[in-house]
Amino acid sequence: MRLLIIRHGESQADLLNVHEGRADFELTDRGHQQAQAMSKWVKENYNISKIYCSPLKRAYQTAQHLSDETGISLYIEDLLAEFNNGLIAGLSREEAAEKYPYQPHLALHESVYEQESQLQFRYRAEHVLSKILSENKEGTIVVITHGGMIYQLYRAFLGLPINTEVFVSTGDTGIHEWIIADGKKIIRASNKTDHLANKNL
């Protein structure tokens, strides 16, 4: 079984320099171009069998490009939404820092500003990964989601501690390819962006 974990394209929030999270911004024109390039590349290189996506617009719109390109239906999965950043969603970084200053010493189960805790976020990733794996035993499954959730899915997939200091970088429409075969978990590619090469995207 193969999993393609893909981040959405550039969103309007990237240009506004605001905290995104659960703020529901759409893709930019560039984001749509990135998503289209990713979709064509995936179609040319894989025979995909199912597409899961976050319900947030930037991920859904990215997934819609892939669905249109391949003819594969979308499964909207609420658990794939980005970190619930509560009251800071959509705020400029300056305004958020003033109204809701960073709290550096929270326990893993604690949260502030109507956010979810790190423990809740990790549990969501564990839950949705278990759900996807139990529903699919073979084929190539695409999961289109967000940078923070991709980081949590890596932790869940590899069984890393919740407070690990390992970080994973994911660019716009970056593709992570995971293989599960004979009881082994293989990271075949991380943040693959070949589809954006020579396109100024």
Backbone as a chain_set.jsonl record, in Angstrom:
{"seq": "MRLLIIRHGESQADLLNVHEGRADFELTDRGHQQAQAMSKWVKENYNISKIYCSPLKRAYQTAQHLSDETGISLYIEDLLAEFNNGLIAGLSREEAAEKYPYQPHLALHESVYEQESQLQFRYRAEHVLSKILSENKEGTIVVITHGGMIYQLYRAFLGLPINTEVFVSTGDTGIHEWIIADGKKIIRASNKTDHLANKNL", "coords": {"N": [[0.843, -1.194, 0.0], [0.434, 2.24, -0.757], [0.872, 5.545, 0.433], [0.212, 8.845, -0.43], [0.95, 11.773, 0.883], [-0.067, 15.015, 0.864], [0.485, 18.487, 0.82], [-1.612, 21.394, 0.733], [-1.943, 23.972, -1.867], [-0.553, 27.329, -2.318], [-2.083, 29.719, -0.212], [-4.417, 32.448, 0.329], [-3.887, 33.467, 2.828], [-1.156, 33.151, 3.101], [-0.126, 35.276, 1.701], [-1.135, 37.413, 3.093], [0.113, 37.244, 5.51], [-0.878, 36.216, 7.973], [-2.062, 34.414, 10.879], [-3.049, 31.235, 10.062], [-4.236, 28.341, 10.282], [-7.284, 27.342, 11.474], [-8.601, 29.349, 10.152], [-10.4, 30.018, 7.243], [-9.173, 30.264, 4.425], [-9.041, 30.727, 0.848], [-7.378, 29.235, -2.044], [-4.733, 31.002, -3.712], [-4.302, 32.468, -7.023], [-1.861, 31.515, -7.87], [-1.651, 29.336, -6.155], [-3.679, 27.69, -7.18], [-2.526, 27.105, -9.657], [-0.273, 25.701, -8.809], [-1.551, 23.487, -7.654], [-2.771, 22.369, -9.897], [-0.527, 21.685, -11.424], [0.643, 19.802, -9.693], [-1.393, 17.87, -9.733], [-1.415, 16.942, -12.408], [1.146, 15.84, -12.495], [0.997, 13.817, -10.536], [-0.982, 12.187, -11.691], [0.399, 11.315, -13.955], [2.369, 9.744, -12.845], [1.396, 7.946, -10.959], [-1.087, 5.468, -10.191], [-3.766, 6.245, -8.792], [-6.134, 5.422, -6.176], [-7.905, 6.441, -4.301], [-8.956, 9.524, -2.787], [-8.476, 11.451, -0.016], [-9.406, 14.379, 1.814], [-8.879, 17.403, 3.712], [-11.522, 19.442, 5.086], [-11.185, 22.188, 4.867], [-10.995, 25.108, 2.803], [-8.621, 25.634, 1.279], [-7.325, 23.179, 1.156], [-9.354, 21.518, 0.173], [-9.855, 22.7, -2.345], [-7.408, 22.233, -3.582], [-7.445, 19.439, -3.635], [-9.638, 19.078, -5.29], [-8.689, 19.773, -7.799], [-7.033, 17.553, -8.284], [-8.915, 15.508, -8.242], [-10.511, 16.246, -10.448], [-8.642, 15.948, -12.47], [-8.01, 13.237, -12.42], [-10.38, 11.834, -12.196], [-11.095, 10.573, -9.89], [-13.083, 10.221, -7.014], [-13.666, 12.487, -4.228], [-13.086, 12.169, -0.717], [-14.176, 13.812, 1.944], [-12.659, 14.553, 4.945], [-13.069, 15.401, 8.151], [-11.281, 15.167, 10.279], [-8.817, 15.694, 9.211], [-8.356, 18.388, 9.208], [-6.516, 21.449, 9.757], [-4.427, 22.394, 12.61], [-6.315, 23.44, 15.365], [-6.349, 26.602, 16.027], [-7.792, 28.374, 17.481], [-8.621, 31.475, 18.92], [-6.709, 33.008, 17.617], [-6.838, 32.556, 14.941], [-6.732, 33.78, 11.696], [-5.837, 36.28, 12.474], [-3.47, 38.998, 12.254], [0.059, 38.562, 12.702], [1.185, 40.371, 14.437], [-1.044, 41.463, 15.821], [-2.054, 39.159, 17.034], [0.087, 38.471, 18.704], [-0.008, 40.552, 20.498], [-2.611, 40.446, 21.655], [-2.917, 37.75, 22.396], [-0.571, 36.422, 23.825], [2.235, 34.216, 23.406], [2.364, 31.152, 25.155], [4.703, 29.524, 26.768], [5.046, 27.31, 28.486], [3.101, 25.305, 28.694], [1.465, 22.296, 29.667], [1.199, 19.149, 27.902], [-1.472, 18.447, 27.69], [-2.819, 20.766, 28.073], [-4.359, 23.875, 27.008], [-4.762, 27.132, 25.486], [-6.634, 30.138, 24.738], [-8.846, 29.104, 23.377], [-7.868, 27.069, 21.805], [-6.951, 23.788, 20.479], [-5.295, 21.265, 22.405], [-1.85, 20.119, 22.332], [-1.84, 17.42, 22.767], [-4.44, 16.682, 22.009], [-4.311, 17.323, 19.289], [-2.353, 15.535, 18.343], [-3.711, 13.158, 18.89], [-5.832, 13.353, 17.072], [-4.435, 13.053, 14.658], [-3.435, 10.43, 14.976], [-5.867, 9.071, 15.09], [-7.085, 9.626, 12.543], [-5.175, 8.575, 10.786], [-5.182, 5.868, 11.514], [-7.813, 5.282, 10.802], [-7.783, 5.699, 7.986], [-5.89, 3.77, 7.195], [-7.185, 1.438, 8.025], [-9.372, 1.398, 6.366], [-8.322, 0.964, 3.891], [-6.435, -1.351, 2.243], [-4.725, -1.774, 0.185], [-3.348, -0.432, -2.905], [-2.961, 3.016, -4.074], [-3.213, 5.675, -2.049], [-4.315, 8.947, -1.641], [-3.769, 11.723, 0.45], [-4.785, 14.844, 1.194], [-3.856, 17.646, 2.874], [-2.698, 19.69, 5.572], [0.233, 21.613, 6.589], [0.853, 21.462, 9.408], [-0.698, 19.254, 10.192], [0.429, 17.288, 8.577], [2.945, 17.064, 9.734], [2.159, 15.984, 12.223], [1.06, 13.576, 11.323], [3.335, 12.269, 10.374], [4.64, 11.83, 12.827], [2.787, 10.086, 14.004], [2.779, 7.944, 12.137], [5.418, 7.026, 12.29], [5.625, 6.439, 14.939], [6.699, 8.265, 16.761], [7.637, 10.072, 19.765], [5.269, 12.271, 21.383], [6.324, 14.708, 22.132], [8.556, 15.02, 20.543], [11.561, 16.348, 19.039], [11.896, 16.324, 16.355], [11.405, 17.7, 13.193], [9.398, 18.312, 10.262], [9.617, 19.497, 7.03], [7.399, 21.064, 4.734], [6.548, 22.179, 1.626], [4.472, 24.257, -0.541], [2.09, 22.242, -2.044], [3.771, 20.085, -1.611], [4.864, 16.718, -1.796], [4.686, 13.744, 0.025], [5.775, 10.506, 0.139], [4.801, 7.432, 1.284], [5.329, 4.006, 2.027], [3.758, 0.965, 2.811], [4.529, -2.238, 3.432], [4.777, -5.719, 3.768], [4.746, -5.57, 6.549], [6.466, -3.497, 7.027], [7.37, -0.026, 7.292], [7.984, 2.523, 5.075], [9.644, 5.471, 4.2], [9.544, 6.872, 1.272], [9.78, 9.222, -0.164], [10.128, 12.692, 0.615], [8.564, 15.773, 0.915], [8.42, 16.259, -1.887], [8.758, 18.065, -4.834], [8.85, 18.035, -7.617], [7.018, 18.572, -9.605], [6.74, 21.304, -9.66], [9.018, 22.284, -10.66], [10.842, 24.358, -12.887], [8.614, 25.885, -13.467], [8.272, 28.218, -12.184], [6.785, 28.271, -9.817]], "CA": [[0.0, 0.0, 0.0], [1.184, 3.495, -0.837], [0.199, 6.771, 0.831], [0.765, 10.123, -0.866], [0.495, 12.827, 1.794], [0.197, 16.212, 0.062], [0.038, 19.763, 1.384], [-2.356, 22.264, -0.189], [-1.195, 25.024, -2.541], [-0.471, 28.639, -1.667], [-3.387, 30.286, 0.124], [-4.455, 33.899, 0.509], [-3.288, 33.785, 4.122], [0.296, 33.238, 2.926], [0.187, 36.623, 1.218], [-1.552, 38.381, 4.116], [0.976, 37.055, 6.674], [-1.705, 36.058, 9.164], [-2.167, 33.048, 11.397], [-4.098, 30.57, 9.288], [-4.882, 27.328, 11.104], [-8.678, 27.093, 11.119], [-9.129, 30.406, 9.288], [-10.696, 29.257, 6.02], [-8.802, 31.02, 3.237], [-8.987, 30.008, -0.414], [-6.111, 29.261, -2.769], [-4.44, 32.109, -4.622], [-4.152, 32.015, -8.413], [-0.635, 30.697, -7.886], [-1.981, 28.08, -5.488], [-4.413, 26.862, -8.141], [-1.555, 26.626, -10.647], [0.517, 24.663, -8.144], [-2.405, 22.307, -7.501], [-2.946, 21.776, -11.217], [0.747, 21.052, -11.783], [0.749, 18.607, -8.854], [-2.378, 16.889, -10.181], [-0.933, 16.34, -13.648], [2.319, 15.024, -12.178], [0.534, 12.616, -9.835], [-1.664, 11.326, -12.66], [1.395, 10.721, -14.849], [3.316, 8.891, -12.136], [0.747, 6.992, -10.056], [-2.461, 5.041, -10.441], [-4.337, 6.425, -7.463], [-7.412, 4.738, -6.003], [-8.81, 7.179, -3.433], [-8.451, 10.825, -2.338], [-9.035, 12.044, 1.198], [-8.935, 15.754, 1.991], [-9.395, 18.275, 4.764], [-12.666, 20.239, 4.631], [-10.852, 23.602, 4.708], [-11.049, 25.449, 1.381], [-7.339, 25.55, 0.582], [-7.049, 21.764, 0.908], [-10.416, 20.996, -0.687], [-9.644, 23.184, -3.708], [-6.252, 21.493, -4.099], [-7.909, 18.077, -3.907], [-10.571, 19.112, -6.405], [-7.871, 19.722, -9.02], [-6.595, 16.176, -8.486], [-10.109, 14.739, -8.583], [-10.884, 16.577, -11.831], [-7.611, 15.437, -13.379], [-7.944, 11.773, -12.406], [-11.698, 11.216, -12.16], [-11.269, 9.875, -8.614], [-13.934, 10.991, -6.111], [-13.087, 12.985, -2.982], [-13.663, 11.869, 0.589], [-13.846, 14.901, 2.862], [-12.428, 13.988, 6.274], [-12.928, 16.509, 9.094], [-10.119, 14.964, 11.154], [-7.607, 16.153, 8.522], [-8.245, 19.841, 9.3], [-5.295, 21.965, 10.392], [-4.461, 22.654, 14.055], [-7.326, 24.412, 15.793], [-5.615, 27.669, 16.713], [-8.708, 29.156, 18.293], [-8.871, 32.905, 18.76], [-5.717, 33.701, 16.789], [-7.075, 32.241, 13.524], [-7.026, 34.918, 10.839], [-5.257, 37.525, 12.979], [-2.084, 39.289, 11.888], [0.979, 38.065, 13.717], [1.363, 41.44, 15.419], [-2.245, 41.542, 16.656], [-2.124, 37.945, 17.844], [1.114, 38.543, 19.75], [-0.445, 41.534, 21.497], [-3.82, 40.004, 22.351], [-2.823, 36.375, 22.878], [0.863, 36.116, 23.835], [2.661, 32.818, 23.439], [2.49, 30.534, 26.477], [5.723, 28.512, 26.468], [5.221, 26.215, 29.452], [1.88, 24.523, 28.835], [1.544, 20.835, 29.611], [0.709, 18.647, 26.621], [-2.934, 18.355, 27.699], [-3.374, 22.089, 28.317], [-4.46, 24.77, 25.869], [-5.211, 28.496, 25.775], [-7.228, 30.902, 23.628], [-9.808, 28.243, 22.678], [-7.156, 26.17, 20.902], [-6.832, 22.412, 20.937], [-3.988, 20.994, 23.004], [-0.966, 19.286, 21.516], [-2.285, 16.032, 22.939], [-5.622, 16.512, 21.154], [-3.868, 17.372, 17.894], [-1.703, 14.257, 18.058], [-4.734, 12.119, 18.869], [-6.545, 13.462, 15.795], [-3.592, 12.449, 13.627], [-3.453, 8.981, 15.2], [-7.21, 8.599, 14.748], [-7.357, 9.648, 11.106], [-4.273, 7.639, 10.116], [-5.716, 4.534, 11.775], [-9.033, 5.161, 10.008], [-7.421, 5.555, 6.574], [-5.225, 2.48, 7.007], [-8.148, 0.353, 8.203], [-10.301, 1.421, 5.239], [-7.599, 0.704, 2.639], [-5.383, -2.352, 2.46], [-3.845, -1.802, -0.983], [-3.525, 0.695, -3.805], [-2.283, 4.285, -3.773], [-4.185, 6.54, -1.387], [-3.858, 10.325, -1.523], [-4.293, 12.491, 1.581], [-4.436, 16.246, 0.996], [-4.086, 18.265, 4.164], [-1.993, 20.92, 5.952], [1.589, 21.405, 7.093], [0.847, 21.0, 10.796], [-1.233, 17.892, 10.25], [1.425, 16.386, 7.985], [3.934, 16.853, 10.786], [1.586, 15.059, 13.198], [0.919, 12.267, 10.685], [4.669, 11.654, 10.422], [4.859, 11.339, 14.188], [1.932, 8.92, 14.209], [3.229, 6.871, 11.257], [6.712, 6.516, 12.753], [5.573, 6.137, 16.368], [7.579, 9.178, 17.495], [7.026, 10.656, 20.968], [4.488, 13.465, 21.125], [7.169, 15.897, 22.336], [9.803, 14.866, 19.795], [12.138, 17.561, 18.456], [12.051, 16.103, 14.922], [10.47, 18.521, 12.433], [9.281, 17.95, 8.857], [9.312, 20.647, 6.185], [6.493, 20.775, 3.624], [6.234, 23.354, 0.831], [3.196, 24.237, -1.247], [1.835, 20.996, -2.782], [4.835, 19.109, -1.386], [4.361, 15.338, -1.758], [5.398, 12.777, 0.861], [5.367, 9.163, -0.288], [5.026, 6.393, 2.277], [4.988, 2.65, 1.599], [3.563, -0.045, 3.85], [4.634, -3.54, 2.759], [5.371, -6.804, 4.565], [4.901, -5.127, 7.924], [7.468, -2.442, 7.116], [6.975, 1.333, 6.923], [9.096, 3.105, 4.318], [9.509, 6.834, 3.696], [10.194, 6.827, -0.042], [10.058, 10.597, -0.585], [9.641, 13.704, 1.547], [8.449, 17.131, 0.36], [8.784, 16.179, -3.306], [8.127, 19.166, -5.583], [9.284, 17.961, -9.012], [5.97, 19.129, -10.458], [6.859, 22.765, -9.688], [10.301, 22.642, -11.27], [10.821, 25.086, -14.16], [7.327, 26.543, -13.689], [8.255, 29.425, -11.352], [5.694, 28.142, -8.86]], "C": [[0.881, 1.247, 0.0], [0.289, 4.651, -0.356], [0.938, 7.961, 0.235], [0.154, 11.205, 0.013], [0.903, 14.155, 1.164], [-0.333, 17.459, 0.775], [-0.71, 20.552, 0.304], [-1.43, 23.282, -0.85], [-1.202, 26.334, -1.756], [-1.869, 29.197, -1.418], [-3.277, 31.798, 0.286], [-3.803, 34.315, 1.82], [-1.766, 33.912, 4.021], [0.702, 34.638, 2.489], [-0.135, 37.683, 2.264], [-0.701, 38.319, 5.373], [0.173, 37.035, 7.971], [-1.603, 34.618, 9.657], [-3.33, 32.364, 10.682], [-4.798, 29.522, 10.14], [-6.285, 27.043, 10.624], [-9.323, 28.252, 10.353], [-9.239, 29.837, 7.877], [-10.447, 30.082, 4.755], [-8.775, 30.129, 2.009], [-7.582, 30.031, -1.001], [-5.961, 30.579, -3.526], [-4.426, 31.579, -6.053], [-2.924, 31.121, -8.539], [-0.887, 29.343, -7.234], [-2.749, 27.138, -6.4], [-3.465, 26.299, -9.207], [-0.686, 25.523, -10.062], [-0.279, 23.36, -8.046], [-2.615, 21.602, -8.837], [-1.677, 21.058, -11.666], [0.948, 19.76, -10.99], [-0.17, 17.511, -9.379], [-1.932, 16.177, -11.452], [0.247, 15.415, -13.38], [1.913, 13.726, -11.488], [-0.144, 11.66, -10.812], [-0.668, 10.607, -13.57], [2.259, 9.666, -14.164], [2.696, 7.836, -11.224], [-0.643, 6.634, -10.572], [-3.188, 5.099, -9.108], [-5.737, 5.815, -7.394], [-8.387, 5.486, -5.107], [-8.143, 8.486, -3.021], [-9.207, 11.246, -1.087], [-8.559, 13.495, 1.274], [-9.587, 16.419, 3.194], [-10.58, 19.066, 4.219], [-12.353, 21.712, 4.407], [-10.594, 23.92, 3.237], [-9.728, 25.241, 0.664], [-6.962, 24.102, 0.271], [-8.09, 21.17, -0.044], [-10.209, 21.428, -2.138], [-8.454, 22.486, -4.363], [-6.675, 20.082, -4.493], [-8.855, 18.032, -5.104], [-9.834, 19.091, -7.745], [-7.46, 18.283, -9.326], [-7.775, 15.285, -8.872], [-10.527, 14.986, -10.026], [-9.911, 15.963, -12.827], [-7.679, 13.922, -13.516], [-9.302, 11.087, -12.491], [-11.982, 10.438, -10.885], [-12.065, 10.773, -7.661], [-13.189, 11.394, -4.842], [-13.833, 12.447, -1.771], [-13.226, 12.983, 1.538], [-13.786, 14.344, 4.279], [-12.132, 15.132, 7.25], [-11.687, 16.39, 9.973], [-8.815, 15.453, 10.53], [-7.438, 17.671, 8.56], [-6.963, 20.242, 10.02], [-5.506, 22.158, 11.891], [-5.507, 23.713, 14.369], [-6.643, 25.48, 16.647], [-6.533, 28.7, 17.35], [-8.806, 30.629, 17.93], [-7.851, 33.625, 17.886], [-5.918, 33.444, 15.3], [-7.467, 33.499, 12.761], [-6.44, 36.237, 11.293], [-3.852, 37.738, 12.412], [-1.182, 38.822, 13.022], [1.197, 39.099, 14.814], [0.166, 41.516, 16.368], [-2.356, 40.331, 17.57], [-1.119, 37.985, 18.991], [0.708, 39.493, 20.868], [-1.62, 41.024, 22.321], [-3.649, 38.657, 23.047], [-1.358, 35.933, 22.884], [1.142, 34.623, 23.991], [2.856, 32.343, 24.88], [3.448, 29.353, 26.376], [5.729, 27.278, 27.358], [3.94, 25.423, 29.695], [2.194, 23.024, 28.847], [0.888, 20.361, 28.319], [-0.814, 18.604, 26.545], [-3.602, 19.718, 27.844], [-3.444, 22.907, 27.034], [-4.942, 26.137, 26.338], [-5.91, 29.052, 24.545], [-8.138, 30.052, 22.738], [-9.151, 27.341, 21.622], [-7.298, 24.729, 21.376], [-5.444, 22.222, 21.524], [-3.133, 20.18, 22.041], [-1.349, 17.814, 21.611], [-3.503, 15.749, 22.077], [-5.249, 16.48, 19.67], [-3.221, 16.054, 17.495], [-2.735, 13.135, 17.989], [-5.521, 12.151, 17.557], [-5.759, 12.797, 14.672], [-3.571, 10.928, 13.756], [-4.785, 8.389, 14.739], [-7.409, 8.527, 13.242], [-6.424, 8.714, 10.341], [-4.763, 6.204, 10.31], [-6.952, 4.279, 10.921], [-8.707, 4.908, 8.536], [-6.779, 4.19, 6.313], [-6.208, 1.316, 7.131], [-9.125, 0.272, 7.031], [-9.656, 1.038, 3.912], [-6.44, -0.247, 2.914], [-4.394, -2.416, 1.301], [-4.118, -0.578, -1.837], [-2.722, 1.91, -3.37], [-3.335, 5.277, -3.29], [-3.578, 7.93, -1.23], [-4.559, 10.995, -0.337], [-3.844, 13.935, 1.404], [-4.847, 17.036, 2.229], [-3.15, 19.46, 4.353], [-0.632, 20.603, 6.564], [1.645, 20.864, 8.509], [0.342, 19.579, 10.932], [-0.26, 16.899, 9.635], [2.51, 16.056, 9.0], [3.416, 15.847, 11.811], [1.404, 13.66, 12.607], [2.256, 11.538, 10.619], [4.928, 11.061, 11.801], [4.056, 10.07, 14.452], [2.435, 7.726, 13.404], [4.501, 6.213, 11.782], [6.731, 6.179, 14.244], [6.493, 7.014, 17.191], [6.877, 9.721, 18.733], [6.29, 11.956, 20.632], [5.318, 14.735, 21.258], [8.519, 15.786, 21.63], [10.269, 16.201, 19.229], [12.416, 17.385, 16.963], [10.984, 16.906, 14.185], [10.516, 18.134, 10.953], [8.862, 19.183, 8.071], [8.399, 20.218, 5.043], [6.159, 22.069, 2.905], [4.863, 23.238, 0.193], [3.116, 23.026, -2.177], [2.987, 20.001, -2.688], [4.243, 17.712, -1.173], [5.282, 14.477, -0.897], [4.878, 11.393, 0.498], [5.784, 8.133, 0.747], [4.557, 5.051, 1.722], [4.802, 1.778, 2.835], [3.537, -1.398, 3.15], [5.336, -4.529, 3.675], [5.663, -6.358, 5.992], [5.906, -4.014, 8.121], [6.871, -1.104, 6.683], [8.178, 2.021, 6.283], [8.742, 4.534, 3.912], [10.27, 6.877, 2.377], [10.559, 8.214, -0.555], [9.46, 11.548, 0.432], [9.687, 15.072, 0.881], [8.915, 17.177, -1.102], [8.028, 17.255, -4.081], [8.591, 19.198, -7.037], [8.288, 18.647, -9.945], [6.031, 20.646, -10.582], [8.129, 23.24, -10.376], [10.081, 23.304, -12.637], [9.472, 25.739, -14.481], [7.206, 27.85, -12.903], [7.097, 29.434, -10.373], [6.215, 27.753, -7.485]], "O": [[1.919, 1.303, 0.659], [-0.892, 4.72, -0.697], [2.155, 8.073, 0.379], [-1.032, 11.513, -0.108], [2.091, 14.399, 0.952], [-1.461, 17.473, 1.269], [-0.458, 20.384, -0.889], [-0.278, 23.439, -0.447], [-1.783, 26.425, -0.674], [-2.73, 29.155, -2.296], [-2.18, 32.35, 0.369], [-3.23, 35.4, 1.911], [-1.155, 34.683, 4.761], [1.766, 35.126, 2.873], [0.515, 38.728, 2.317], [-0.766, 39.216, 6.214], [0.493, 37.734, 8.932], [-1.125, 33.731, 8.95], [-4.456, 32.86, 10.698], [-5.871, 29.799, 10.676], [-6.478, 26.562, 9.507], [-10.479, 28.145, 9.945], [-8.288, 29.243, 7.369], [-11.385, 30.537, 4.101], [-8.521, 28.929, 2.105], [-6.707, 30.751, -0.52], [-6.951, 31.191, -3.928], [-4.528, 30.371, -6.268], [-2.95, 30.101, -9.227], [-0.393, 28.32, -7.709], [-2.506, 25.931, -6.4], [-3.597, 25.142, -9.607], [-0.395, 24.531, -10.73], [0.241, 22.277, -8.316], [-2.635, 20.373, -8.897], [-1.738, 19.96, -12.218], [1.372, 18.745, -11.545], [0.231, 16.35, -9.46], [-2.054, 14.957, -11.563], [0.341, 14.335, -13.963], [2.427, 12.657, -11.819], [0.095, 10.453, -10.765], [-0.86, 9.441, -13.916], [2.818, 8.792, -14.828], [3.392, 6.93, -10.765], [-1.278, 7.404, -11.293], [-3.222, 4.112, -8.374], [-6.433, 5.704, -8.404], [-9.585, 5.203, -5.141], [-6.919, 8.558, -2.915], [-10.431, 11.379, -1.103], [-7.446, 13.809, 0.852], [-10.679, 16.053, 3.627], [-10.641, 19.335, 3.019], [-13.165, 22.425, 3.817], [-10.039, 23.096, 2.509], [-9.711, 24.721, -0.451], [-6.349, 23.829, -0.761], [-7.75, 20.413, -0.953], [-10.367, 20.623, -3.057], [-8.486, 22.184, -5.556], [-6.305, 19.592, -5.56], [-8.868, 17.052, -5.849], [-10.293, 18.472, -8.705], [-7.527, 17.84, -10.473], [-7.644, 14.41, -9.728], [-10.859, 14.046, -10.748], [-10.311, 15.513, -13.901], [-7.438, 13.38, -14.595], [-9.381, 9.903, -12.818], [-12.983, 9.727, -10.797], [-11.753, 11.955, -7.519], [-12.224, 10.748, -4.432], [-15.053, 12.289, -1.795], [-12.051, 13.083, 1.892], [-14.745, 13.738, 4.757], [-11.072, 15.754, 7.181], [-11.106, 17.401, 10.369], [-7.815, 15.611, 11.23], [-6.473, 18.193, 8.001], [-6.401, 19.467, 10.794], [-6.635, 22.093, 12.379], [-5.57, 24.754, 13.715], [-6.395, 25.279, 17.836], [-6.087, 29.786, 17.718], [-9.044, 30.983, 16.775], [-8.104, 34.749, 17.454], [-5.237, 34.055, 14.476], [-8.413, 34.194, 13.13], [-6.532, 37.227, 10.568], [-3.136, 36.778, 12.127], [-1.62, 38.703, 14.167], [1.374, 38.747, 15.98], [0.342, 41.622, 17.582], [-2.71, 40.461, 18.742], [-1.431, 37.583, 20.112], [1.036, 39.275, 22.034], [-1.627, 41.153, 23.545], [-4.164, 38.445, 24.144], [-0.952, 35.146, 22.029], [0.384, 33.886, 24.622], [3.436, 33.045, 25.707], [3.042, 28.276, 25.937], [6.365, 26.284, 27.011], [3.724, 24.922, 30.799], [3.076, 22.555, 28.127], [0.109, 21.094, 27.711], [-1.385, 18.711, 25.46], [-4.825, 19.817, 27.747], [-2.689, 22.668, 26.091], [-5.461, 26.28, 27.445], [-5.793, 28.506, 23.448], [-8.2, 30.243, 21.523], [-9.801, 26.909, 20.671], [-7.706, 24.47, 22.508], [-4.516, 22.95, 21.171], [-3.632, 19.626, 21.062], [-1.198, 17.059, 20.65], [-3.593, 14.681, 21.472], [-5.808, 15.702, 18.896], [-3.51, 15.516, 16.426], [-2.645, 12.259, 17.129], [-5.839, 11.103, 16.994], [-6.319, 12.078, 13.845], [-3.676, 10.218, 12.756], [-4.824, 7.346, 14.087], [-7.845, 7.503, 12.715], [-6.836, 8.117, 9.346], [-4.758, 5.414, 9.365], [-7.121, 3.187, 10.379], [-9.28, 4.015, 7.912], [-7.092, 3.534, 5.319], [-6.08, 0.318, 6.422], [-9.648, -0.802, 6.734], [-10.352, 0.813, 2.922], [-5.57, 0.044, 3.735], [-3.341, -3.042, 1.418], [-5.008, 0.216, -1.534], [-1.92, 1.851, -2.438], [-4.231, 5.665, -4.038], [-2.456, 8.072, -0.743], [-5.768, 10.857, -0.148], [-2.648, 14.222, 1.457], [-6.024, 17.093, 2.586], [-2.845, 20.165, 3.391], [-0.376, 19.48, 6.998], [2.388, 19.924, 8.791], [0.891, 18.79, 11.701], [-0.137, 15.776, 10.124], [2.941, 14.908, 9.112], [4.153, 14.953, 12.227], [1.576, 12.665, 13.311], [2.307, 10.32, 10.79], [5.383, 9.923, 11.922], [4.556, 9.11, 15.037], [2.509, 6.614, 13.928], [4.645, 4.992, 11.726], [7.737, 5.689, 14.757], [7.02, 6.571, 18.211], [5.65, 9.821, 18.752], [6.664, 12.655, 19.69], [5.053, 15.727, 20.579], [9.505, 16.383, 22.063], [9.453, 17.085, 18.969], [13.102, 18.214, 16.365], [9.799, 16.812, 14.506], [11.548, 17.684, 10.454], [7.873, 19.836, 8.405], [8.586, 19.154, 4.453], [5.555, 22.966, 3.493], [4.172, 22.235, 0.368], [4.001, 22.824, -3.009], [3.165, 19.169, -3.578], [3.251, 17.547, -0.462], [6.501, 14.484, -1.07], [3.674, 11.144, 0.546], [6.968, 7.981, 1.05], [3.534, 4.965, 1.042], [5.586, 1.843, 3.782], [2.632, -1.676, 2.364], [6.36, -4.214, 4.282], [6.689, -6.716, 6.572], [6.179, -3.62, 9.255], [5.989, -1.05, 5.827], [9.253, 2.092, 6.877], [7.675, 4.781, 3.351], [11.501, 6.915, 2.367], [11.531, 8.37, -1.293], [8.426, 11.263, 1.036], [10.719, 15.48, 0.348], [9.708, 18.036, -1.486], [6.803, 17.344, -3.995], [8.712, 20.273, -7.625], [8.677, 19.232, -10.956], [5.444, 21.218, -11.5], [8.302, 24.429, -10.644], [9.248, 22.866, -13.43], [9.214, 26.103, -15.628], [6.169, 28.512, -12.947], [6.495, 30.478, -10.124], [5.431, 27.599, -6.548]]}, "num_chains": 1, "name": "protein.A"}
